C-alpha cells in the first residue's frame, strides 16, 4: 500500500507551513487544521518550560501536523522525518527526559506511543516501526519525545545508528551489570 500524500510538517521547526495548513494541538484531533480551539477538559499544559518548542505546540501556539491530541499526549509529524509518516509523541505536560516523567504518567504516555505505533503500521501500510527516544544526548528539543518511524524491509536503516562495542570479557560485563543493579536499588 502506498501511504497517502501528506504535506511537509511544520512540527519540530514550527516556522514554516508548506502545503496544507497544519493542525494546532488545541484543535480537535479530527484531522482539521486551523487556529487553536478550546482544549478538552484536563488538557491544559502544565509545568511547561516558558520557551519550550514542544510545549508551545501542545498549547496550540505553534502549528504542527497532528496525529493525536488528548489530555495525556500530543503526537505530530516530525519536520525532518527519517521516513514520511515519522511521528513524535510528547507528554502534554513538560518533562525534559524519561526520568522526569512522573511514575503515574508512564502507563498512559506509553499507551499513546503504542497506539501511534500501531496506527503507523495500519494507516501507512508499514511492515513495522522503529520506536526510540534520546535523553539529553542527541535530544534536539529538551522535552521528552518518542520517535515512531514507519519501517519496511530494505528501507535503508540497519539496526541502531551507532557502532556496537564488545566487553573485554565476562568480568567487565559483570562490573557494568553490578553498577546498574546498584543504581536501580538506590532509586526510590
N, C-alpha and C positions, 0 to 999 in steps of 0.2 A: 504494500500500500504506500502510495506517495502521500506524505503529510501535506495538509493544506498550506497554501502560500500564506505567509504572515509578514507584516511589516517589521522592519527592524525595531527593536525595543528601545525605549528611552530609559529603561531600567536603571542600571548602576550609574550611568553618566547623568541621566535625567536632565540633560541640557539640550537635547535635540529631539525633534518629533517628526521623523521621516515617515511617510506613508500615512496610514490611518491614525487617528488621534488615539493615544494610549489612554487606558482607563486609569482613574485615580483609585487609591486604596480606600478612599472614603465612599466611593460609589458602590452600589450593589454589585456583587460578583456574578453578573449575568452576561458579561462579555461586551457590555456597552462602554462607551468612552465618554469622557466629558469632565466637567468640573466636579469637585468633591460634593457628595451628597451626605446627609446626616449618617453617622455610623450607627451600627446596631448597638443596642443596649449592652454595656460592658465592653465595648470595642475601643474605648478611648486608649490612646497610647499613654502609658505612664512610665515614669523613671527614665525618659529618653534623654540622651545627650543633646544639648542645645543645637549643635550643628551637625548631628549625625545624619548622613545622607539617607540611610535606610529608615530611620525614624521619620524623616520628612516624607518619604514615600508612603510609609504606613499611615501617617496622618492625612494623606491625600494632598499634601502641599506640593509634591513633585509628581509628574506623570510617570507611569510605568504600565507595561502591558500585563495586566493582572491575570492570574490563573486562579487564585483563591484569595479570599479575604474574609476572615471571621475574627472573633474575639481573641483567638489564640495566636494566629499566624497570618502572614501575608506572603503570597508566592507570586513571583513575576518573572518574565523572561529576562535573562541576562543580556546586557547590552553588548557584550563581547562573548558570544556563545562558543563553546567548543564545537558543538553541532547545533543546527537550528532546532529549537524546542528546549534548549538548556534553560532550566528554571532555577531560581534562587528562592529558597524558603527561609523566611526570617521570623523570629518570635515578634509579636506585635510590641511587647514591652522590651525596652532596651536591655540587652545583655551583650557584653563585648565578646565573651568566649563561652564555650560549653560549660566550663567551671563556674561561670557567673549566672547561669540559668538556674533558678530555684528548683529544688528537687521535685516539688509538686507540679512544675510545668513540663518536666521531661516527657512524661507519657503523652499528654495532649499534643505537645510540639511534634514528637516523633510520629504520632498517629497522622499528623498532617503531612509530614515528609513521606511516610509510607503511602498515603493516598495520592500524593503527587507522583511518586514513582510509578504506581500502578496506572495513573492517568497518562503518563508519558508513554508507557508501553501500549496501552489500549488506544489512546487518542491519536497517536502518531504512528502506530504500527511498528514501534521499535521492538527489536528482538529481546532487549533487556535495558538496563540502565546502570549508570555509574553514580553512586551516591557518596559524597565526600564533603568534608569541611576542614578548614585550617583554623588553628588557634594561634593568634598573634603573628607567627612567621608565615609569610605569603598571604596573609589575610588583608585583602585590598581595602576593605571597609571595616572599621572596628565595631561591627555589630554582627553578632553570631548569624551565620548564614550557611545553609546546607545546599550544596550543588546537586541537582538531579539532572543528569545528562543522558539523553537517549543514546542507545548503543545498537550497533548492527555488526554482524560478523564481518571481518575485514574492513572495518571503518577507519583503520589507521592508528587507533590507540592501542598501545601494547602495555598491559599491566599498569604499574604505577609510573609516575612521571619522573622518578628519580632512580639513581643506580642502587642496586642491592649490595649489601656487605655481608661478610661472614664473621661469626665469632671465631676467635683464635682456637678455642676448644670448649668442651663442656663446662669446665671450671669458670671460664669467663661468662658464658651464658648463665650459669647458676648465680654468679655475682649480680648480674643485671636483674635477674628474677627476684633475688633477695631484696635488692634496693626497692623494687616496685612493690613487693609484698609489704615491706616495712612502711612505705609511704601510704599504702592503702589502709593498713592497720592504724596509722596515726591520723587518718582522715575521719572526722566525726560523722 
